[in-house]
Amino acid sequence: MFALASFIRRNYEASYPKEVPKQSTAVRFGLLGATDIAPLALITPAKSHPEVIIAAVAARDEKRARSYAKRYKIPIVHPNYQALLDDSAIDAVYIALPNAHHYEWATKALEAGKHVLLEKPSVSNADEAAKLFRHPMLSKHGGPVLLEAMHFRFHPAWQKLLSLIDLGDVVEAHSTQYVPKGIIPLYGNQCKYSLAGGCLMRIGTYNIASLRQLFGAEPEDCLDASFTRVPPGNDKEIDQAFCGKWKFRSGAIGSIEVDMMADGGYSWPLTSEFPTLALPKLTIKHREVVVESELPTDQEHVVTKTVTMWNWSFAFIYHRIDIEEKHTVRSKSDGKTVKDWLETSYVKEYSGKTGTDSWTSYRYQLEEFLNKVRERPGSGVWVEGEDSVNQMKMIDDAYIKAGLPVRPSLTKV
């Protein structure tokens, strides 16, 4: 009962955080796009940050922008994106436009001297990523900050997971994520090739990022990749679901399984087209290791560890980390088991060194973004530019392996 009450309280406070007075030197954000994700990703987290003001918005449709501004109490509406970038009172921009527009407007924002919080995936392909994240403006002293908003990495639960992983001993990691059918529009931007849509871009980018950080390295090879096309009537280059497998160092295997319109998976009759309800899941298996124990000289004690994290990508809502250790005492001479047992423990981590247990991963991300802007040390959690470049390389390679084209660029790179 206490756990349920805590769950309700945390998520209520996350949705309706206490608003704090703003500092006179607060960073003034402009929103490029009147988007559905901005309230969760920035508008709501900004309420509890004394150094952040959501000052302006611009959209392709000015009428929509005005309605959006009224709803979210944003004081300034600009007639277009460029007008917002030309506003000298705006310090930073949040870009959550269709993927294909990220490169153009992030580049223009940097050249206008604005800090950029850029929704994932950062851009459409690796060529764009290399050009954007190696932009000369980023190497200038006191220049703008650019961050790909891989928000899950900033939550304390993800950092806790990383602390439970023995990096050199990981032999296999499997990352899954399913969006129930009906949430992502069937004929929306995510199903348009020209706008760099697709499941691997929309949600699979999270899963790929999870593997890359768990192994602490880039993959040596994409071993296998397959996809399910979106239903007829959409662009044939678009993946509704994607599976991929990569070889990392020392032969370790990382794999993903994602679906942005998932249905079925139930054991009951007549449910094959029901939306799939399943938490994002990450399973990490370690190699067998010998542990020191007081045993006869002809015996040895080995342990195999498996760590599973439930709801890893949105841990602030709910999560659980399961640590399972299989112990075996066996004969050295013939390998026969003398005895074995299983030890299981469960971990949750909602509070970091800063913040409260109701802070979302987006709120922690905003904290670190401001630390970078202010040139403060912060927690050390960050997504470096080369990290984002390598992220897009892995996505491009997966599409090629699956027989799909790399997402196109709208503008010349």
N, C-alpha and C positions, 0 to 999 in steps of 0.2 A: 504493500500500500504506500509506503514511503517512497519507493522508486517511482511509482506512478505519479505521485504528487510532485516529485522533483522534476519528472519529465514535463509535466504540464507547466510548472512554474518556469523552467528554463526556456521552453519554447514560446511561452507568452512574453517573457521579458526580451527574448530575441526579436520577436515580432513588433513589440511596442517598447523599445528601450527608453529609458529616462533621458529626456533632452537636456543638454548641458549648455551653459552660456558659451558663446564663441569668443575667442581671442581676437583682438583687433588686427593681428597679423595672420589670421587663419588663411589657409590655402583655399582659393576660390575655384571650385570645379565648374566646368561646363560640360553638358552631356551632348555628345554627337549622336542623335537619334533618340526618339521618344519610345524607348524599348521596354519590353516586359521584364527583362532581367535586371534593369537598373535599380528598381526599388529594393530587391534582395541584395544585389551586389554592392550598391553604393549609397543610395538615398537613405535607407534605414540605418546602416552602420554609421553614416555620417552624423546622425542625430546625437550619438553619445560621444563623439570626438570633438573636443574643444577647438581643434585646429583645422576643421574642415567645414566649409560652407558650400552647399549646392546652389550656385549663383545663377546659372543660365542653362538653357536648353535650345537646341535647334533640330529641326526635322525636315524631311523633304516636303512635307505638307505643313505649312505654317499654322493652319487651323488646328491640326492634330497637336502640334507643339504647344499652342495656347491652352488647349484643353488639358493636356498633360501637365503643364506648368500650374494650372489652377488646382488640379487634383493633388499635386505633390508640393504645393506652396513654393514654387521656384519663381523668383522675382523677375527674371529677365528672359524674354523670348527673342531669339535672333531669327531673321527671315531665312537664313540658310547656314550651312556648315562653315563656309568661309568667313561669313560675318562674325560668327562666334570666335573663330581663330584670330580674327583681326581685333577683337576686343582686348585692349591692354589690361583691363581689370581682371581677366581670367588667367589664372596661374597654371591650371592643369585641366586636362580633358579625359573623360571616360568614353571609350569607343566600343560600342557593342552593335555596330552595323552588320549587315550581311558580310560573311567572311571575305568575299571578293573585294570589298571596299576598305578593308583594314589597312592594307599596305599604303594605298593612296593617302588616306586621311591621317594615318599615324605619321607618315613622312611629312606631310604638310604641317601637322601640329608641332613636330620637332623643329622644323625650320622656322616656325613662328615662335619658338622659344618656350613652348608649353611642355610641362611634364605630361606623360601619357600612361594611363592605366588602360591596358588593351585586353579586351576579352579574348579568351581562347576560342579556336586556335588562333595564333597570332596573325597569321596571313594565309594565303592560298597554297603556297608551295615553298620549297627550300630555297629557291633562288630569291624570292621576295624576302624570306627571313634573313638570308645572308646580307642583302642590301640594307634592310631596315635596321637590324641589330648591330651593324657595323657602320652606321651612319656617322659621319664626322662630328655631328653635333654632340654625340654621346661621349666623345672622348675629350671634349673641352672642359677645362676647369670651371666648375659652377654651372655646367650645362644641364640640360633637362634630364629627367629620370624617365626610363621606359621599362615597364613591367608587363609581362604576359600574365594575365590573372588566373594562374593555376592555384586557385584559392585553397584547395584541400591540403596542400603542403604546409600551410601556415597554421593549421589547427593543432593544438597540443596532442590530440589523439594520434595524428599521423607521426608526429615527432616521437611519441611514446612507442609506436609500432617500430620505428626505425631503431630505437634503442634496444628492442627485443630481438633484433635480427643479428645473427653472426654472419657478417657480410661474406667472408671468405668461405663459409660452409653452406651457403644456399645453393641447392642443386636444381630447384624447380619453383616457379612462381606462376600462378594462374589467376588472372584478373577478369572478373565478369561484371556486366552492368546491363540492365534491361529497362528501357522506358516503356511503360504500358501503352499498348495501342490506343490511339485517340488523343494523346497529349500533344504530340508533334503533328501539325497539320499535314495531311497527305499530299497536298499540292502547294505547300509553303516554300519558303526560301531554302529550307534544308534539302528539298528534293530537286533543286535546280543546279545543274552542272556549271552554268555560267557564273553562278554566285558562290561557287566552291562549296557546294553542299555535300551531304553524305553522312552516313552513320559514323564512319571512322573520324571524320572531322568534327561532328556534333558532340558525340559522347566518347568515342574510342580514343580521342586525344588524351582524356583523363587516364584511361587504362594504360596507354603507352607510356605516359609520364610516370605512372606508378611503377611499371617494370624498370624503367631506366634508373629511377632513384633507388629501388630495392637492390638492384645489382651493382649500383654505383659505377656503371660503365655503359658504353654504347654497345649494341649487339654486333657480333662478328658477321652474322648472316641471317637473312630472313628465310627460314626453312620451308614455310608453307603459308599460304594465304588464300582464303576463299570468301565469297560473299553471296548474299541473297539480294537480288534486285528489288527496287521499289515496285509496287503494282503498276500495271500498264497505264499509260496516260502521263507518266512522269518521264524525265530524262533517263535514257537507258544506261547512262554512265554512273547513276547514283546507286549506292549500296544502302539497303535498309538494315542489313545485318552484316557483321564482319567477324571472321575468325582469323587469327594470325599466330604464328609460332616463330620464335627467334632463338638462335644460339648465342649465348653470351660466353664470357671467358671461362676457361676450365670446363667447357662442355655443358654448362648450366643452361636450362631451357626456360624461357619465359613465353607465356601464351595469353591471349585475350579472347574473349567471346562477348560481343556486344550486339544489341538490337535496339533500334530507336522506335520500333513499332511492334513490340513483342506481344504475342498472344499464345494461349495454350500453356501446356506444361502441367496441367492438372490431371489427377487420376479419375475424376468424376466424369460420367458420360455427358455429352452435349456441351462440353466446355472448351473445345479445341479453338474456338475463336474468341474466348473471353480474354480481356487484357491480362497479361502476365503481371503478377505481383510478387516481386522478389527483390530482396535487398542486394545492393552491390556487394560483391564478395571477393576477397583476396586471400589466397592460400599460398603460404610459403613453406616449402619443405627443405630441411637441412640434411646434409650428409651425416652418416653415422660417425660418432666420435667416441673415442675411448676416454673414460673418466677414471680418475684415481680412486681406488677403494681398497679397503683392507680385505683381501681375498687370498685364497691359496695361490701359489705361484703359477699353477697351471690353468687359472681362470682369469677372465677379464670382464670388465663392466663397460658396456657401450650404451649410448643414448642417441636416439633419433628424435629431433624436435620438429614439430609442425606448428606454425603460427597462422591463425585464421582471423582476419578482421572483417566484421560485418558492417556494412554501410560506411565504408572507408571514405567515399567521395563526399558524403554529407554527414560527417560524424557529429556535427554540432546538434543535429536533430536527435539522433540516437546512434550509438555504436557499441560494439563489444569486441574485445580481442581475446581469443581463446589460445592458450598455450598448452600444447599437448606434448608430453615427453614420454616416449616409450623406452623403458629401461630393460636391458637384458644382461644377465650374467651367464656366460657360456664358457665351455671348455676351449682352451687355446689349441689343443691337439686335434680335435675332430669337429669343433664348432657346435656341438650339441648344447642346447639351452639347459642351464641348471635351474634358472627361475627367471620370470619376467613380470613386469608390472607397468601400469600406466599412471602417470601423474598429470592432472589437468588443473589449470588455474584460469581465472578470468580477470581481465583488466579493463577499466574505463578511465578516460582522462579528459575531463571537460575544462579544467582550469590550467592556464599557463602561468609563467612567472609574472606576466602582466595580464590585466583583464579579469573577467569574472567567468563563472561557468555558463553564463548565458550569452557570452560573445560567440558569434558565428565565425566560421572560417573566413568569411568576407570581412568581418570586423578586425580579426587578427591581421589579415592581409593589408587592410587600410592602415593599421598601426605601423606596419613595416614600411609601407609606401611613404608615409609621412616621415618616418625616421630617415629614409634615404633622401627625401627632399630637403630635410633639415640638416642632413649630414651628421646624424646621430648614430651611435653604434648599433642600436637595435638588438634583436635576438640572434641575428646571424642567419635566419631563414630568409632565403631569397631565390628568385629564378634569374640566373644570369643570362645575358644575351646569347652566349654561345650554347647554353642549355636549350634555348628556344630554337636556335638554328638546327641543332641536332634533333630536336623533337620533330621538326618538319621533314628532315631528311628521312627519319624512320617512317613517317606517315607516307611520304612519296614512295619509298622502297616497297612498302606493303601494298600500295595500290598497283604498282608495276608488277609485283609478284603475283597478284590476284588477276592480272590481265585487264585492269582498269587504267584509264589515263590519269596522270597527275592532274590535280585541279588547276585550271587555267588562270592566267593573270589578266585582269581587265585593262591594266595600263602597262606600258613598256617598262621593263625592269632593267 
